[in-house]
Each structure stands twice: as structure tokens, then as C-alpha cells.
């Protein structure tokens, strides 16, 4: 009966289109296993064991001697017995993965003549079936760039599922993010913050001085986790199969085991392993109940079944390649697995993309370590920071001491009413996150003991705000994105109207934002109500272009330590710069020419935003800015492109330029 069922299953598989096969395979292993296990016609006979052995030639079965095999057969009645169940249960989940892999290979052979499995290694798309030991392969959409703007480490990632409970949690480690960081035993701390092993102790031996290469395993309890996050979680991957190894490890996949650092040291101290036998991962990726399923339904990932040889081949290549640079970010491993799935064309279509470059920059920032960097004196570091401030301020500061005086002045007087702009550093601090602040123009509308509040001025949105006039018409004002915050408890973020027209200032239309060293009348930017806007336009004193309409704002809470108070920290590091009062009028004039965001106005608005930033101060960047690793795109160009993508994705509602991106020069 089993042979008939198996033959029928093969026929169905051969008749199915390739696209439908993965869906069928989601349940095939469980269904066939259930049929075998509960079929009274299945006996642990030699012929059936030969069938299993032909399917899984490397599998070691419990009846390993003729005597034991004879005993099992002698104990069987016509319906079989518990020994049958033991034999079947010995065919574990990994064998069924291999069984399904051979069915996939057969189907692909018939459809295209291109098998994706071999006698030594295999991988196939298992649909949406999540199980421990599966591989999660990032899917890349050419017309979407989320992982280019945020969480770049997930772009083209290869992850191994180490735990899955659909009602609780799913956990995995990223396999293709090797760092060049090597840690000694003393670098691994226990729960009390003390080293597990101290190499300077009297009882230390040579085995107490091991070197461990680190892989970035994920963003949860990762490389940079602090105590509030539980510290860094270490996962050691290995293939050691001694009794001690199995006692201190968990088998994730056939011949793939995980343990912690303490377990790895036990194996080393027992002379059963060397530190080179372990792949050490810092952190993991996690999904709450149902979250990964939702992401699979959105087609964010491929769920892959692969054998252990495929896993070890990729990890060994990463470890043994002496030319490997962390900034390569494991892109080769991702492409290899895509090729094993028969998706070479898809992989090539999204190669050398904006997200690839962003991933390399993330790798340069997060997993590239350089112990030869010079030690910087704190005073020298402050002097360097001064150069990133606006020229009118930095030129007036000759030392770190006078900079402290400036900081104290900001603490005492505040910076309310100041116009700020994004950093002019060679490498933007907002390249990989908070892209809205890259080359931004922002007005500080509140600065007190509790918080600092600012509104962005350079990001028109796709909507307008109507104001009724006396003649019965509605005048539409383009609404600008002021920031990601609103007032708690209020659904709609408040609408703010601003103007900088001298005639309106003289007529006291609204109130000045902040202070001016020349008096209240000289405050450049004023805030006013909707009614005041309508009244000024009805009276012929102003037009709609004299006002900027903003919704939302940015918030910087202030902490107890003055040096970290509010927005001051970003001013100190040069992430934000103060625009000189004499330049504010020109910045405002440029921004006023922006219009409602549409597909047609996208390019003009974007370029106008960059012009306003330039009007706010000099570009103090290097005349020869650095390039993204292994590319001809500068980090400055990539940061501009990142802002462009953010504008399209979050303000326009969809990325429209992804297909126009050129790896060598940026946007076409």
C-alpha cells in the first residue's frame, strides 16, 4: 500500500506545475509520514528497510545488527507492533526534508532539466512552512526599498530558524554577516558581569586563551546591547557529535547544533574541540506569535529547506576566505542560495542596488572593526566637533573651553526661534536612519527645561489644507511634514502656520518664534493662527505663498545631565547645525517656492530642498568625499539618494525611482 501511495504521489508531483509544488510540499512530509506510521500494511521488513535506505543512504537505523533485525521481525504480527513505530520514528524531520528535496529535484528535471539538488547538498522553497532548522531568505523587491532605509542588516540576509512555536515566538540567527572582530575568553562575561575565564589566574592554561571570531546574529540582544536589553546573547554553532557535545547542545538541523559560550568552553576544556570549531553569533532576530507568518504572506521572505552541508559550506567559505571584507556583507552567500532555488535571474535583477550600497554602509559602520584607529584626546575631539557647526559659530570658538561657554549659553537662553540644518559632514549621520533629517531645514518652536520641539520645513506632502476666505472661496495651502510626533490624545496632528514677511511682522500678525539679538521686530519667523492668515489675505496684505503650513513636529526630551540635554547633543556632535540669522531670509525664500508633492513636482521639490540647505551655510565636507565600499558612489551621494527614497516611500506613498537607480552614479 505504501508503494502504491508513493507511486501515486510521484505521479501527482510530476503533473503539477512547478509553482504549485511548494504549496503541496508544505504538508507532504507530514501526510506521507502519517500514512506510513498508521498503515497496518507497513512492516519493518528487509525490503522496506532497503527502500528507506535507497531514499536516505546516509541514515543509520536502530536495527543495526542481523540479530536485532530478526528479533524485530519475529515479534511482528500481521498488523505490526510498536517496533514498527520505532523504526518509522527514526526517520526524522531532516530525512523528510531530503525526501521532499528529491521530489522537487525530479519535478524541476522534468520541467526545465535544471535540478537544484545534488547528491551532496540541496535547498528548495518550502512555501510558508516554518519549522526549526529552516532557512529564511530575504526577498528583494526592485520597486521597494524598506531594508535600504531601515534595518539594513536584513537586506539579502540568510537566517537559520533556531526556535519556532507558532503560539509564542520564532527565533533565528543571521548566517551571512561575518565581522572582523575576534574576542578573547576574558571578553565573555557571566550574568554578574565577570569574565567566565580569567587568563591571568594562577590556574590558567593555554586553552584559557582562545580567539573567537564573531558573526552579527541579529538586532535582538546583539553586539551593542546594553544591560537594560539583557546584554549580548551568544550562540555558538557547531557540528560536534560527542556525548558531551549533545549534552550541552541542541540539534537544530541534522549535523547542526547550537550551544552557548559556556558549553563551547566545556568542549574545549575536555579536548573535544577547538575554538575554530565554532561559529559564534552575537544576537538574534525575533518574531512575535504570528508576525513571521504575516511577513511571509506579504512575500517579504522565502522559507527554505536545506541540508546541513549547504549551511556548513556557506559558513566555512565565510570563515576561510582570507580576502573577505565585512563590508561585502554576505551578499555572495545570498546569491548562492538564490541560485540553488533556481532564482538566479531574480538575484541578478536586484544586484548592485541602492539597498546593496546601504547594506555595505551599515556593515562599514556596525561590523567593521579597526583596532589601529588613533586615540583622540577629548579636547581635540571637541575642537573637531566645532568645525561641523555653522561657520558663524565655529569661527568664534577657539577652544574647547569656549565651546563649553557656548553650550551653557544655549542651556540658559535656549535656541527657540533658531533655524537648524542637517549636518555637512562628509558622511551624513542620517544615511542609515532618520533620513528626514538629512540636509533638512528645521525651525525650533519650543525650547524649555523639559524638551525641545522643532518642525521640519522642507518636506511638502501630497495633501493641502483649505482656509475659507471672505469671498466664499477656499484657499488651499500645501501641507509640509513637520515631524513624526503629534500631541498625545489628539488623532490629528496640529496645523501650524508660519510667515517671514516684513510687512506682516510690522503689523504684528502672529507672534515671533523665539528671540532676536536685534529685538522682537527683527525676529525672522512668526507663528500665526488660521484666522490671522485668512484676515491678512482678505486684506490684501499677503498671498498664500507668504505662508508655510506645517503638520507634525520633532521632539527631543531633556535629561538631567546638561551636556545631554535635548537637542544640544546633536549640536555638539555636528549632526545638526545652527543657521546664521543673516542667512535665514534666503533659506525661507527658497523653501517658499516648493509646492504640493506629486509625481510631477517630486524632482523640483527635492532639488529645492537641497538648495535651501545649501543656502543655510557652507558645505564643509571634503572636496573628495569617501566612496561606498567597492563602488563608484560617494557616501554623500548615497545619503542624498536615501533621502530621495524616503521622500518617495513615506511622503509620496510609493517608490517610483527604484528602477532608475544606477549603481555607478545613483539616480538616473
N, C-alpha and C positions, 0 to 999 in steps of 0.2 A: 504493500500500500504506500509506503514511504517513497519507493522508487517511482510509482505512478504519479504521486503528488509532486515529486521533484521534477519529473519529466514535464508534467503539465505546467509547472511554474516556469520552467525554461522556455516553453513554447509561448506563454503569455509575455514573458520578458522580451523575447525576440520580436514579437509582433507590436510591442509598444513603441511609440516614438521616444526618442531619447529624452525629450523634455518632460515626459510623464514618468520616466523611470524613477527619478529621485523621490517623487511623491510616493510611489509604490513601495520603495525600499525603506521608507520611514517605519513601516510596520512589518516588513517582510521577515526580518530576523526573528522578531517576537512570535509571529504567526507560525513560521516553519518550526521554530523551537517548540511551541506549544503542541503542534501536530505530532511531532516526533515523541515528545515526552509523554503524551497522553494516548498514543496509539498502542493498543494491546498487541498489534502485529509486529512491533519492533522488538527484536531480541538482540542481546549483546553477543551475537554470533561472529565467527571469524569473517564471514563475507561482509557483514555490516561494518565491522571494525576496519576492514580493508577499504570500504567506501569512504569512511571518515578519514582514514589515513591518506587516501589519494587526494581528498579535498584539503586536508591540513597536514602535510607531510612532516612538519616540524613539531607537531603536537605530541607530548608524552602522555600516555593514558595510564590510568591506575593499574589495570591488569597487565603488569609488565613482565610476568613470567608465565610459561605454559601451565604450571600447576594452578596458579591463581585464575587463569582464564578457564581452565577445565572446571574448577570449583564453581565459578560463576555460572557456567553453562549447565552444570549438573543441578544446581539449585533452582533452575527456572522451570515454571510450569507453562502451560500453553498460553497464559496471559502475561507472562513475565513477572518480575518481582522488584523489590527495592534495589537490587543490584542494577537493574536497567536504569533506574533513576540516577544512581550514582554515576553510571557511565555517561549518561546524557548531560548531567550537571557539570561534568568535567569539560564539556565543550563550552568554554566561557564566552563572554561577550566579544572578546577580541577575535575569536575564531569566527563568530558570526559577521564581524566586520570584514574579515578576509573573504568569507563566503559571498557576501554582498558585493565585495570588490570584484570578484571573479565574474559575477553576473553582469556587473557594469561593464567590465572589460569586454565580455562576449558581445553585449549589445552594441558597444562602440565599434568593435571589429566589424560587425555586420553592417552598421550604418555608415561608417566612414573609413574603415580599415585602419584606424588610428587608436590603438589601445592605450589607455592611460595607466595601466598597471603593468608590473613585470613580476618575474618570479622572486625578486628580492625586495621590492618596495612598491607601495600603491597608495593612492589617495583618490577619493571621489566625493562628489557633492551629495550629502545625505539629507538634503531638504531642510526642514525646520526641526529635525530631531536633535534635541540637546541631551547629551549624556557625558558623564565623566570620561575623559580621555579623548573627547572630540577636539578638533581644531577649529577655531573661529578665524576666518579670513576676512579682512576688511574689504568691503565692496566700494569701489570708487565710481562716482557718477560724474561724467565730464561736465555736466551743467549745474553742479552743486559743489560747494567748497567749504562745508562746515568745518571739517578737520584741517582745513588750511587756515582758518581763523581762530579756532579754539581746539584744545586738546590734540595738538598736532601729533602726539605720540601714538594716537590710534590710527592715523592715516597709514594705509598699507601695512597694518600690523598683522602678525601671526600669533595667535594666542592658544594656549593649551588649557582646556577646562579641567580644573583640579577638584572641583566640587560642584554638584548640582542637586538641588532639591527644589522642585517647582513651587512648593508652598513656602519656601524660606528664602533661599539665596543661591546665587550662582557665582562662582569664583574662578578666575583664570589668571595665568601669567603670560606676559608678552615675551615671546621667544626671540624676537629679532631686533632687540635694542641693546647690543653689547656696548659697554663703556670701556674706557682705557684705565679705569680705576682698579687698583689692586690694594686689598686690605690685609693687614696682619692680624694674627689672633687677638692681639690686645685691642683691636678696633671693634670687636664684637662684645656688646655689653649685655649683662643679665637684667632681670627685672628691677634690680636695685641700682642700676646704672654703673655697676662694676664690671671690669673685664672678666669674661669666662676664664681666661687663662692669662697669667702674667709671666712674660718671658724672662723677667729679671728675678724671678723667685729662685731660691736655692735648689728646688727640686725640678727646675725646668730642664727639658731635654730638647734635642734637635727637632723632635716632632711638634714642639710647642711654638715653633716659629714658621708657620705656614703662610703662604701667599695665596690669596683668593681673588680671582677676577670677578667683577660684579657686572651683572646684567640689570638693566632697568626693567622691573617686572610689572609695574603699573603705578597708578597715581594714588592708590589707597595704601596708607602706611608705607609710602615709598621712600626714595633716597633722602628727601628733605622733610620728612615728617617730624614733628616735634612731640614732646611728651603729651600734650593735650590730645593728640591724634593716636596715642598709643605707641609712638615710636615706630621705627622701621621694622617691618616683618621680613625675615629672611627665609627663603625657600630654596633648598638645595635639591637639584635634580641629579639622578644617578641611575646606573644600571647594575649595581652590585646585588648579588642574589644569595649571599651567605645567610646563615640562620640569624646572625646578629643584625645584618642589614635589614632583613624582613621584620625583625622585632622593632626596629627604630624607624621604620619607613612605612609609607602607604603606597601601594601599587596603583598608579593612575592609568596606565596602559601596559600592555604586555611588554615587559623588559624596561619599563619606565617607572621610576619610583621617586617619591619626594620624602625629604626629611628636613629637620631644622639644623641650624649650625651645631647645636649640641650633639645631635645624632651623628652628624658628619665627623665630628671630632672623636666620638667613641669608636667609629670605624677606623679612623686613622690611628688612634692610640692602641687599637687591637691588631695593628699591622694588616688590616684587611683592605685598606685604601690609602690613596694619596690625595692631597688637596686638588690635584689636577683631574681627579676622577669625578669631580662635582662641578656642576654649573650653578652658580649662586645668583639668585634673583632677589632684588630688593623691591618689595612692594608687590601689589597685585591689582587686577581690575575686578570690580564687583558690580553685580546687578541685583536689585531687589526682586522679590517674587513677581514674576510676570513681565519684568522690564525687558529682559533679553528676547522673550517671545515677541513682544511688541516691536522691538527693533528689527527682528527677523522678518516680521510681517511688513515692515516698511522697507525691506530689502536693503538694510544697512550692512548686512554681513552675509557671508557664505558659511554654512555649517558643514564642516568637512570631517569625514572619517579617513584616517590614515594609519599606517602601521608604524611601529616604533622605529624601524630603520629609517623611514622618512624623517622622523623627528631628529634622530641622532645624526643623520647625515648633515642636516642644516646646522645643528648646534656645533658639530665638530668642525665644519667648514668655517664657522664664525670664530671658533677658538684658535684654529691652526693657521689661519690666513694672516701672515705677518704684515701684509700690506693693508689690512683692514683699518679703516678710519671710522671712529664712532659717527662721524658726520655722514657716512654712507647710509646709516640708519636702517640697515637690514633690508633695503629695497630689493636686493638680489634674491633673498630668501622668499619674499612675497612673490616675485616674478616666477621663481622656480615652481612654487606650489600652484600658481595660476596656470602654468604650463602643464602640470600634471593633471589638471582638471580639463585640459583642452581649451583653455581660455586665453591663449597667447595673444590673439588679436585684440581682445578686450584690454589686456595688460598693456600692450603697445599703444593703444589709443589714449591711455591716460598716463603715459610715461612723460617724464620731464615737464611736469605741470607746475602750476602755481603752488599747489599743495605739497608737491615734492620739495620745492625750494623752501617752503615754510617748515617742513619737517626737518630739513637739513639745518636750518637756523635754530630750530628747537634743540636739535642734537648738539649743535655748537654751544648753546647756552646751558644745557642741562646735563649732558652725559660725556662731554669732552673735558677732561681734567688735565691741567698743566701745572706741574709742581715747580717749574722753572720761572714762574711769574715773579717779578721783583717785589720785595717787601716795600710798601708805600708808607712813608711817615704820615701820621694823622694830619699834621699841619699842611704838608704838601698836598695831601688828598683834598683838603678843604680849598686850597688855592686853585687846584684843578677844577673843582666844582664851580668856583666863581666864574670861570671862563664860559660856563654853559648858561649863565644868566644873561639878561639883555645887556647890550653894551653900555647903556647909560648908568646901569647899576654896577656892573663888574669893573668898569673903568675907575669908579670912585672908591674901590676897595683895594687896599694894598696888602692886606694880611688877613690871616685867619681871625685875629683879634677884632679887627674892624668888621669882619663879617658877622661875628657874634653880636656886635652892636647893632648891625642892620637887622638881624633876626629878632633881637629884643625890641627894636622899633616896630616891627611888624606885629609882635605879640601885644605891645602896648596900644598901638594905634589901629591895628587891623589892616586889612587890604580890601575892605569893602569899596566897591566902585572901580577897582583896578581891572584892566583888561589883561588877560593872560594868553599865552600862545603855547602850542606844543613844542617840545624840545627841538633844538637844532643840532643835536649830536649826530655824529657820523652814522651811528646805528640807533634807530629810534627805539625808545623804551616801550613803545606801543606797537611794535611789529607783530608780536605773537598774541597779544590780548589787549582789550580796551582800545581797539583800533580807532574808535570815535575820537580819541584824544590826540591821535597823530596829526600834527600840523593843524591843530584846532585853534579857533579864536573863541575865547570864553570871557564872560563878564562875571565878576564876583558880586553878587547882590546881597550877601549877608556874611558877616564875619564877627562872631562874638565868642564868649567864653565856652560855649557848648559845641558849636560846629561852624563850618564854613560851607556856604551854598553858592554854587555857580551855575550859570546857564550857558550852554553852547550856542554860538551864533551862526555857525557856518554850515548847518545841515538842514536844508529845506526838505520837507516831507511831501507826500503825494496829496495832502489834503489842504483845504483852505478854511478860514473862519469868517463867517459873514457878520457884518455890522450894519444894522439898518440906519439909513440916513433920513434927513428931514423930508426929502422929496419922494420917499417911499421905496427907493431902490436899496438893494443890499450890496455893500461893497465887500468883495472877497479879498482876504489877506492870506498869502501863503504862510502856512504854519511851519515853524522850524523845530527840529528835535533839540530840546534843551538838555536832555539827560534821561537817565533810566529811572529816576525816582519821582514819585508824586507824594501827596500828603496822605499819611496813613488814615484809613477810614473813608477816603474820598475816591470813588471809582475813577472819575475823570481828572486827569492832571490839570492844574490851573493854567489858564492862558495869561501870558504876561505880554504887555505892550511896552516897547522901548522906543525912544527917539533921541536924536542928537542934533536937532535943528536949532540954530541960534535964536531965531525969531520965537520959537516955542519956548525956549529956555527963558528968554526975556519976559515972555507973557506968563511965566510960571505955570506952564501946562505940565502937570505932574509934579514929581518930586525928584531931586537929584539922587543918584545911587552913589553913596559914599561921599568922600570929601575931595577937595582940591586944594592944593597949596596956594592957589590964587583966589580962593573964595568960592562961595556957593554958586554964583552965576557962571563960574568957569568950569563947573563940573560938566564933563563931556556928555555923559549918558544919563538920561532921565527915564523914570518909570511912570506910567500913567494908566488910567482906567479905560475901559471900553467906551464909556460915556464921554470922557475927555477927548478921545480920538475922534469920535463922531462929531463932537462940537467943533473941533478945530477944522475938520474937513468941511463941514457945513458952512463955516465962517470964511472959507477960502484961504485959511492960513497955512494949510498943509495938504498934501496928497497922500495916497496910500503908500507911495514909495518912501515917504519920510519916516515910516514906522516899521519896526521889526516885531513880528508876532512869534512868541516862543511858548512851547509847551513842554513841561518836564524840567528837571534840574539834576545836577550832580551834588552829592553831599560828602563832606569829609568830617567825620566826628572828631572831636578833640580829646586827647588823652591827658593824663595827669602830668606826664613829662613834657615840659615846654618844647624841647627840641623835636618832639614827635607830634606836636600839636597841629591838628587839622591839615591844611594844605601845605604848611611850611616844609614838611619833609620832602615833598616833591619839588618845591622851590630850591631847597638845599641841594638836592641831587641833580638839579637841572632838568628834571622830567618836564617841568613847566617853567615858563619864563615870563617875567613881567614886561609888558609892552610900555615903552616910554609914553608919557602923556602927550608929547608932541606928535606921536605917530597914530594916536587913536582915531583922529578925524579921518585919515586916509584909509585906515582899516575899515571903518564904518562905511565910508563911501564905496569901497569895493564890494563889501558884503551886501549893500543895498541893491546891487544890480542882479542879485540872484532871484530866481523865480520858482514857482511851484515845480516840484520834481515830477518829471515824466520821462518816458524813454527818449523823447526828443531833446529835453533840456538837461539830461544826465551829464553829458560831457561838458557843457558850458558851465553848469553849476559846480562841477567837480574842479575844473580848472580855475574858476573864480575863487573857490575856497582856498586853493593853493596860493593864488595871488594875494589874497587877504593876509594869509600867514606870512608871506614874504614882506608885505608892507609893514608888518609889525616889528621888524628887526632884521639884522644881518643874518645870513646863513653862515654860522661859524664853523660849519663842517669842513672836513679835509677836502682839498681840491681833487684828491684821488681816493674816494671812499672805498671801503673794502668790498670785495665780491662775495657772494654766496659761494660756499664750497663747491668746487668742481662745476662752476657755471660762469657765464659772462654777464650775469645780472648783479648789480650792486645791491647792497643791503638797503641803501636809500631808495632805490627804485622799487625794491620788493615791498618796502614799507608803504610807499605810495600806492602800489598795486593792492596791498592788503586793505588799505582804506577804501579804495575803489570797490573791491569786492564786498566790504562791509556795507557800504552805501547801497549797493545793489541788493544784497541779501536782506538787510534789515529795514531799509527805508523804501526801496522800490518794490520789495516783495518777491524778488527772484533774481538769480544771477543771469545776466544776459551777455556777459563778456567772456565767459569761461572758454568758449570755443575759439576766441580770438587771441588767446594768450600765446605768446611766443617765448619759448624757453630762453632764447638768446637775448631778447630785448624787452620783454614784458608785454604790455598790451599793444596790439596792432593798431 
